[in-house]
Amino acid sequence: MDRDWEQIIIYGTVIIICIITVYVYLYRQKKKTKETKKKISIAKEEGLYEPISLHPYIDLNTCIGSAACVSDCPEKDILGIVNGKATVINTSNCIGHGACFHSCPVEAISLRIGTETRGIDLPHINHNFETNMEGIFIAGELGGMGLIKNSVEQGQQAIESIIETKKPNKTNILDVIIIGAGPAGISASLAAKKEGLSSLTLEQDSLGGTVFTFPRSKIVMTAPMNLPLYGRVKLYDTSKDELLQLWNEVIAKNDLEIIENTKVEDVIPTKDKIFKVVTNNGKDFYSNHILLAIGRRGTPRKLGIPGEESQKVAYRLLEPERISGKKIVVVGGGDSAVESAMLLKDDNAVILSYRKENFARIKPKNKEKIKEAIADKSLEVLFNSNLTHIKNNHVSLKINGDSGLKKIENDLVYIFAGGELPNKFLQNAGVEITKRFGYIIKKHK
C-alpha cells in the first residue's frame, strides 16, 4: 500500500511539474506575443512595418518558433515572436544582414526584395551574377545586396563566374572593367588581381563608393569578411575613416589600378562581342567583360526649385567637423538627412525641413537622438514643409497650413532627397530591368 502511495506521489509530482512548466511556457509565449503585437502596432503607425528593400520573409508553415532569428539579428526589433511563430516588426529598418536566414534551423526564412503589392526595380541577374546581356555582370547594392559583407562576397563570386567565361587575350582588350570602387568593386578588383585577370576599376567619385559619401564619423555596421590577397578582416562597429584606411592599405599593397573621379557615360557592346566603355573625360576603354559594382541611388535627386544650382547647395556631407558658425538648412526625412543634421547642429544653427508630418523610416537610434535634439532645442525641425526658393543669403519655405512663405536667413543647404536609379544607363547597355514583387534573393547557407 505504501508503495502505491509512493508511486501516486511521484506521478502526481511529475504531472504537477509538467503542468507548471506548460503554464509558465504558455504565459511567457502570451507575454511575448502581447509585447510583439504592441511593437507591430507602433511600427505600422510610424510607417516602419512595410519593407523598403531586402527583408526576411517567414514561412509560417515551416517556422518552429525557435527565436534563433530574433536573437541573431544585429538590429533591434526587426523580428519577434507571435503565438509561437516568428514575425516581422520594424521591417523597413532591416539592413539585409542575412543573419536570420543563416540562423534558422528549419530554413523557414528567405530574403526577399519587394512585397506582393510593392514592387522594386531590379536588373535581370542569374545565379552567376551575369545579366541578360552576356558579358555584363552585377554585384552588390545594384543587384539588391547593400550590406558591406554581402557586397564583398558578391564581388569575389562575380569574378569567379567571369573566369569561367574568360576569352583569349587580345591587345588593348582587358579581361574585365569594374565600374564602381565601393566594397563590391574593391573586392572584385582584388579577386581579379589574384586570379591573374587584366582589369581596371573606374569610380565616378572617390574610393569607397557609397561609403565615401557617409559623414566622416558615421559608424559603418559590418561583420567579419574575407578579402582576396588580404585575408580575414574582423570589423564590427567601424567608422568610415577606419574602413577607408583599410581599403587604401589593401589597394596600395596590391598595386590595384583604380581611377577615381571618372564617370562611365556608356557601356557599348560591339560586333566583336567586346565592350566599349565611354567615360566623361574623353578616354575610352575596351574589355571582354563588365562588372557593375555601383549603387542603386545613381544621381542625387534634385528638388527642381529656383536657385538649386547655387554653390551653397550640396547633396552629401563629407566633413562636418570643418563646418561651424553657419546657418544651415537640411532637407529630407531619411537617415542621411537626420544623421547630417545631428552632426552639424552642435557648431551651427541647423533647421531640418521635411515634407511629411513625422519621421517614418529612420533607424531607432536616429529617432531617439532627434527626439532629444528637438526636446533640448539644439535642432529645429519643420515638418510639413517644402523648400520653394534658394537665394544667396536666404531660403524660402512653404509650410502646410500657412498662407505665406517662411523666409529664413541661410548660408548652406544640404539636400537628401534620395537618388535616381541608373535605369537609363543600364538599359542603354542592354540590361533589362523588371519590377519585382516578393523576389527571393539567393544566398548560400
C-alpha positions as CSV (number, residue, x, y, z in Angstrom):
1,M,0.0,0.0,0.0
2,D,2.8,2.4,0.9
3,R,4.4,1.6,-2.4
4,D,1.2,2.5,-4.3
5,W,1.1,5.8,-2.4
6,E,4.8,6.5,-3.3
7,Q,4.0,5.9,-6.9
8,I,0.9,8.1,-6.8
9,I,3.0,10.9,-5.1
10,I,5.8,10.5,-7.7
11,Y,3.4,10.5,-10.6
12,G,1.4,13.4,-9.1
13,T,4.6,15.4,-8.6
14,V,5.7,14.8,-12.2
15,I,2.2,15.8,-13.5
16,I,2.2,19.0,-11.4
17,I,5.7,19.9,-12.6
18,C,4.6,19.3,-16.2
19,I,1.5,21.5,-15.7
20,I,3.6,24.2,-14.1
21,T,6.2,24.0,-16.9
22,V,3.5,24.2,-19.6
23,Y,1.8,27.1,-17.8
24,V,5.0,29.1,-17.5
25,Y,5.8,28.4,-21.2
26,L,2.3,29.5,-22.3
27,Y,2.4,32.5,-20.0
28,R,5.7,33.6,-21.5
29,Q,4.5,33.0,-25.0
30,K,1.4,35.0,-24.3
31,K,3.5,37.8,-22.8
32,K,5.9,37.8,-25.8
33,T,3.0,37.8,-28.2
34,K,1.5,40.8,-26.5
35,E,4.8,42.7,-26.5
36,T,5.4,41.9,-30.1
37,K,1.9,42.9,-31.2
38,K,2.3,46.2,-29.5
39,K,5.6,46.8,-31.3
40,I,4.0,45.9,-34.6
41,S,1.2,48.3,-33.9
42,I,3.7,51.1,-33.3
43,A,5.7,50.1,-36.4
44,K,2.6,50.4,-38.5
45,E,1.8,53.8,-37.1
46,E,5.3,55.1,-37.7
47,G,5.5,53.6,-41.2
48,L,8.2,51.1,-40.3
49,Y,6.3,47.9,-40.9
50,E,6.5,47.7,-44.7
51,P,9.9,46.8,-46.1
52,I,11.7,49.2,-48.3
53,S,14.5,46.9,-49.6
54,L,15.9,43.5,-48.7
55,H,14.0,41.9,-45.8
56,P,13.2,38.5,-44.3
57,Y,10.1,36.6,-45.3
58,I,8.9,33.9,-42.9
59,D,7.1,30.7,-43.9
60,L,4.7,30.2,-41.0
61,N,4.1,26.6,-42.1
62,T,7.7,25.7,-41.5
63,C,8.7,28.0,-38.6
64,I,9.0,26.3,-35.3
65,G,9.4,29.4,-33.2
66,S,13.0,28.7,-32.0
67,A,13.6,32.5,-31.9
68,A,17.1,32.0,-33.2
69,C,16.4,34.6,-35.9
70,V,15.4,37.1,-33.3
71,S,18.5,36.7,-31.1
72,D,20.9,36.6,-34.1
73,C,19.6,39.8,-35.8
74,P,22.1,42.6,-35.4
75,E,19.4,45.2,-35.4
76,K,16.8,45.9,-32.7
77,D,13.2,44.8,-33.1
78,I,13.3,43.7,-36.7
79,L,11.8,40.3,-35.7
80,G,9.7,39.0,-32.9
81,I,7.5,36.0,-31.8
82,V,3.7,35.9,-32.1
83,N,1.9,32.8,-31.0
84,G,5.0,30.7,-31.2
85,K,5.9,31.8,-34.7
86,A,8.4,34.4,-35.9
87,T,7.1,37.6,-37.4
88,V,8.5,40.9,-38.8
89,I,8.1,44.1,-36.9
90,N,10.2,47.2,-38.0
91,T,10.8,45.7,-41.4
92,S,11.9,48.9,-43.1
93,N,14.9,49.1,-40.7
94,C,16.3,45.7,-41.9
95,I,19.9,46.1,-43.2
96,G,19.8,42.9,-45.2
97,H,22.4,41.3,-43.0
98,G,21.0,37.8,-43.6
99,A,21.8,36.6,-40.0
100,C,18.2,35.4,-39.6
101,F,18.4,33.4,-42.8
102,H,21.5,31.7,-41.7
103,S,20.4,31.0,-38.1
104,C,17.0,29.5,-38.8
105,P,17.3,25.7,-38.0
106,V,14.4,24.7,-40.4
107,E,15.1,27.1,-43.3
108,A,11.8,28.9,-42.7
109,I,13.3,32.3,-43.7
110,S,14.0,33.6,-47.2
111,L,15.4,37.0,-48.1
112,R,13.2,39.0,-50.5
113,I,13.0,42.3,-52.2
114,G,9.6,43.9,-52.7
115,T,6.3,42.6,-51.5
116,E,3.2,41.2,-53.2
117,T,1.9,44.8,-53.6
118,R,5.0,46.9,-53.7
119,G,7.5,46.2,-56.5
120,I,11.2,47.1,-56.6
121,D,13.1,47.8,-59.9
122,L,15.9,45.2,-60.3
123,P,18.1,44.3,-63.2
124,H,18.0,40.7,-64.5
125,I,20.8,38.7,-62.9
126,N,21.3,34.9,-62.9
127,H,22.9,32.8,-60.2
128,N,26.3,33.6,-61.6
129,F,25.7,37.3,-61.3
130,E,25.5,37.7,-65.1
131,T,22.7,39.9,-66.6
132,N,20.6,39.1,-69.6
133,M,23.4,40.8,-71.6
134,E,26.2,38.2,-72.0
135,G,29.4,39.5,-70.5
136,I,27.9,42.1,-68.2
137,F,27.8,41.2,-64.5
138,I,26.4,42.9,-61.4
139,A,27.5,42.7,-57.8
140,G,26.5,44.5,-54.6
141,E,23.8,47.1,-54.0
142,L,22.6,47.5,-57.5
143,G,21.5,43.8,-57.5
144,G,19.8,44.1,-54.2
145,M,22.6,43.4,-51.7
146,G,23.6,46.6,-49.9
147,L,25.4,45.3,-46.8
148,I,29.2,45.6,-47.0
149,K,29.9,42.0,-46.2
150,N,27.4,40.8,-48.8
151,S,28.8,43.1,-51.4
152,V,32.3,42.0,-50.7
153,E,31.3,38.3,-51.1
154,Q,29.4,39.0,-54.4
155,G,32.3,40.9,-55.9
156,Q,34.5,37.8,-55.5
157,Q,31.8,35.5,-56.7
158,A,31.2,37.5,-59.8
159,I,34.9,37.4,-60.7
160,E,34.9,33.6,-60.2
161,S,32.0,33.5,-62.8
162,I,33.9,35.7,-65.2
163,I,36.9,33.4,-65.0
164,E,34.7,30.5,-66.2
165,T,33.8,32.5,-69.4
166,K,37.2,34.1,-69.9
167,K,38.1,34.8,-73.5
168,P,41.5,34.7,-75.2
169,N,43.7,37.7,-74.6
170,K,43.8,40.5,-77.2
171,T,45.9,43.6,-77.5
172,N,44.4,46.6,-75.6
173,I,41.4,44.5,-74.6
174,L,41.1,44.0,-70.8
175,D,39.6,40.8,-69.3
176,V,37.3,42.9,-67.1
177,I,36.5,46.5,-66.4
178,I,35.0,47.0,-62.9
179,I,32.7,50.1,-62.6
180,G,32.5,51.3,-59.0
181,A,35.1,51.3,-56.2
182,G,32.8,50.5,-53.3
183,P,33.0,47.3,-51.2
184,A,31.9,45.1,-54.2
185,G,34.2,46.8,-56.6
186,I,37.3,46.7,-54.4
187,S,36.7,43.1,-53.6
188,A,36.3,42.3,-57.3
189,S,39.5,44.2,-58.1
190,L,41.4,42.1,-55.6
191,A,39.9,38.9,-56.8
192,A,40.8,39.8,-60.4
193,K,44.4,40.5,-59.4
194,K,44.6,37.3,-57.5
195,E,43.3,35.3,-60.5
196,G,45.7,37.0,-63.0
197,L,42.9,38.8,-64.9
198,S,43.8,42.1,-66.6
199,S,41.5,44.6,-65.1
200,L,40.7,48.3,-64.5
201,T,38.4,49.9,-61.9
202,L,36.6,53.1,-62.6
203,E,34.9,55.2,-59.9
204,Q,32.8,58.3,-60.6
205,D,33.6,59.8,-57.2
206,S,36.2,58.7,-54.7
207,L,37.4,55.4,-53.3
208,G,34.8,53.7,-51.2
209,G,31.8,54.5,-53.3
210,T,28.7,54.9,-51.2
211,V,30.8,54.5,-48.0
212,F,32.8,57.6,-49.1
213,T,29.6,59.7,-49.0
214,F,28.9,58.9,-45.4
215,P,29.7,61.6,-42.9
216,R,33.2,61.2,-41.6
217,S,32.2,59.9,-38.1
218,K,29.3,57.7,-39.3
219,I,29.6,54.2,-38.0
220,V,29.5,51.5,-40.7
221,M,27.9,48.4,-39.4
222,T,29.6,45.4,-40.9
223,A,31.0,41.9,-39.9
224,P,34.0,39.6,-40.4
225,M,34.7,39.0,-44.1
226,N,37.4,37.6,-46.3
227,L,39.2,39.9,-48.7
228,P,41.2,38.3,-51.6
229,L,45.0,38.8,-51.3
230,Y,44.5,40.2,-47.7
231,G,42.7,37.6,-45.6
232,R,40.1,37.7,-42.9
233,V,39.0,41.2,-41.8
234,K,37.2,41.5,-38.5
235,L,35.1,44.6,-38.4
236,Y,32.0,45.3,-36.3
237,D,31.4,49.0,-35.3
238,T,33.8,50.7,-37.6
239,S,34.0,54.3,-38.6
240,K,34.0,55.5,-42.2
241,D,37.7,56.6,-41.8
242,E,38.8,53.2,-40.5
243,L,37.1,51.4,-43.3
244,L,38.6,53.7,-46.0
245,Q,42.1,53.3,-44.4
246,L,41.7,49.6,-44.8
247,W,40.7,50.0,-48.5
248,N,43.7,52.3,-49.1
249,E,46.0,49.8,-47.4
250,V,44.8,46.9,-49.4
251,I,44.9,48.8,-52.7
252,A,48.4,50.1,-52.1
253,K,49.8,46.8,-51.0
254,N,48.4,45.0,-54.1
255,D,49.1,47.8,-56.6
256,L,45.5,47.9,-57.9
257,E,44.7,50.3,-60.8
258,I,41.7,52.3,-59.7
259,I,40.9,55.6,-61.5
260,E,38.8,57.9,-59.4
261,N,36.6,60.9,-60.5
262,T,35.9,59.1,-63.8
263,K,32.2,58.7,-64.6
264,V,31.2,56.0,-67.1
265,E,28.8,57.5,-69.5
266,D,28.1,54.5,-71.6
267,V,28.8,50.8,-72.0
268,I,28.5,49.9,-75.7
269,P,28.5,46.3,-76.9
270,T,30.5,45.9,-80.2
271,K,30.1,43.4,-83.1
272,D,33.2,41.5,-81.8
273,K,31.4,40.8,-78.5
274,I,33.6,43.1,-76.5
275,F,32.5,46.3,-74.7
276,K,33.5,49.9,-75.3
277,V,33.4,51.9,-72.1
278,V,32.9,55.6,-72.6
279,T,34.0,58.0,-69.8
280,N,33.3,61.6,-69.1
281,N,37.0,62.6,-69.5
282,G,37.0,61.6,-73.2
283,K,39.1,58.4,-72.7
284,D,37.5,55.1,-73.8
285,F,38.4,51.6,-72.7
286,Y,37.7,48.1,-74.1
287,S,37.0,44.9,-72.2
288,N,35.7,41.4,-72.7
289,H,33.6,41.6,-69.5
290,I,32.0,44.4,-67.5
291,L,31.3,44.2,-63.7
292,L,28.9,46.8,-62.5
293,A,29.5,47.4,-58.8
294,I,27.6,50.7,-58.5
295,G,25.0,51.8,-56.0
296,R,21.2,52.0,-56.6
297,R,21.0,55.7,-56.0
298,G,22.9,56.8,-59.0
299,T,22.5,60.6,-59.4
300,P,21.2,62.6,-56.4
301,R,17.5,63.5,-56.8
302,K,17.0,67.3,-57.0
303,L,14.1,69.4,-55.8
304,G,13.7,71.3,-59.1
305,I,13.4,74.7,-57.5
306,P,14.8,78.1,-58.4
307,G,18.4,78.6,-57.0
308,E,19.2,74.9,-56.6
309,E,22.2,75.3,-58.8
310,S,23.8,77.7,-56.2
311,Q,27.2,77.0,-54.8
312,K,25.7,76.9,-51.3
313,V,23.8,73.7,-52.2
314,A,25.2,70.2,-51.7
315,Y,23.8,66.7,-51.8
316,R,26.2,64.9,-49.4
317,L,28.0,65.9,-46.2
318,L,31.7,64.9,-46.2
319,E,33.5,66.7,-43.4
320,P,31.0,68.2,-40.9
321,E,33.8,68.9,-38.4
322,R,35.1,71.6,-40.7
323,I,31.8,73.5,-40.8
324,S,31.0,75.9,-37.9
325,G,29.2,79.1,-37.3
326,K,26.8,78.6,-40.3
327,K,23.1,78.9,-40.7
328,I,22.2,75.6,-42.4
329,V,19.0,74.1,-43.8
330,V,19.0,70.3,-44.2
331,V,16.2,68.9,-46.4
332,G,14.9,65.4,-46.1
333,G,13.5,62.9,-43.6
334,G,15.6,59.8,-44.0
335,D,18.6,58.6,-42.1
336,S,21.1,60.5,-44.2
337,A,19.3,63.8,-43.6
338,V,18.8,63.2,-39.8
339,E,22.4,62.0,-39.3
340,S,23.8,65.0,-41.1
341,A,21.6,67.4,-39.2
342,M,22.7,65.8,-35.9
343,L,26.4,66.1,-36.9
344,L,26.1,69.8,-37.8
345,K,23.8,71.0,-35.0
346,D,26.4,71.5,-32.2
347,D,28.6,74.0,-34.1
348,N,25.9,75.6,-36.3
349,A,22.3,76.8,-36.4
350,V,20.5,74.0,-38.1
351,I,17.0,73.7,-39.4
352,L,15.7,70.4,-40.7
353,S,12.9,70.7,-43.3
354,Y,10.8,67.6,-44.0
355,R,7.8,67.4,-46.3
356,K,5.9,64.9,-44.1
357,E,4.3,65.2,-40.7
358,N,6.7,62.8,-38.9
359,F,9.8,60.7,-39.5
360,A,8.6,57.4,-40.9
361,R,11.6,55.3,-41.9
362,I,14.6,56.1,-39.9
363,K,16.6,53.8,-37.6
364,P,15.5,53.6,-33.9
365,K,18.8,55.2,-32.7
366,N,18.3,58.1,-35.0
367,K,14.8,58.6,-33.9
368,E,15.8,58.7,-30.3
369,K,18.6,61.2,-30.9
370,I,16.5,63.6,-33.0
371,K,13.7,63.5,-30.4
372,E,16.3,64.5,-27.7
373,A,17.6,67.3,-30.0
374,I,14.1,68.6,-30.6
375,A,13.4,68.5,-26.9
376,D,16.5,70.3,-25.8
377,K,16.1,72.8,-28.8
378,S,19.5,72.1,-30.2
379,L,17.8,71.4,-33.6
380,E,14.8,73.0,-35.2
381,V,12.6,70.7,-37.2
382,L,10.0,72.0,-39.6
383,F,7.5,69.2,-40.6
384,N,5.1,69.5,-43.5
385,S,7.5,72.0,-45.1
386,N,8.9,72.3,-48.6
387,L,11.8,74.5,-49.9
388,T,10.5,76.7,-52.7
389,H,13.4,79.0,-53.4
390,I,17.1,79.3,-52.7
391,K,18.8,82.8,-52.6
392,N,22.4,83.8,-51.8
393,N,21.6,84.9,-48.2
394,H,18.2,83.2,-47.5
395,V,15.8,80.4,-48.5
396,S,12.0,80.3,-48.7
397,L,9.8,77.5,-47.3
398,K,6.2,76.7,-47.7
399,I,4.7,75.2,-44.6
400,N,1.4,73.3,-45.0
401,G,-1.4,75.3,-43.3
402,D,0.3,78.7,-43.5
403,S,-0.9,81.1,-46.1
404,G,2.5,82.7,-46.9
405,L,6.2,81.7,-47.3
406,K,8.6,81.5,-44.4
407,K,11.9,83.3,-45.2
408,I,15.0,82.1,-43.4
409,E,18.5,83.6,-43.4
410,N,20.8,80.9,-44.6
411,D,24.4,80.1,-45.6
412,L,24.3,76.4,-46.7
413,V,21.7,73.9,-47.9
414,Y,22.1,70.2,-47.8
415,I,19.5,68.2,-49.8
416,F,18.9,64.5,-49.1
417,A,16.0,63.5,-51.3
418,G,17.3,60.1,-52.3
419,G,18.7,59.3,-55.8
420,E,17.5,58.3,-59.2
421,L,18.1,54.7,-60.2
422,P,20.6,54.3,-63.1
423,N,17.9,52.7,-65.2
424,K,18.7,54.6,-68.4
425,F,22.4,53.7,-68.1
426,L,21.6,50.0,-67.7
427,Q,19.0,49.9,-70.5
428,N,21.4,51.6,-72.9
429,A,23.9,48.8,-72.2
430,G,21.2,46.3,-73.0
431,V,20.5,45.2,-69.4
432,E,16.8,44.5,-68.7
433,I,15.1,45.9,-65.7
434,T,11.9,44.4,-64.1
435,K,9.8,45.5,-61.2
436,R,10.0,42.6,-58.8
437,F,7.3,41.6,-56.3
438,G,8.4,39.5,-53.4
439,Y,11.6,38.4,-55.3
440,I,13.7,35.8,-53.5
441,I,17.4,36.7,-53.3
442,K,19.5,33.6,-53.4
443,K,22.1,33.4,-50.5
444,H,24.3,30.5,-49.6
445,K,23.9,28.9,-46.2
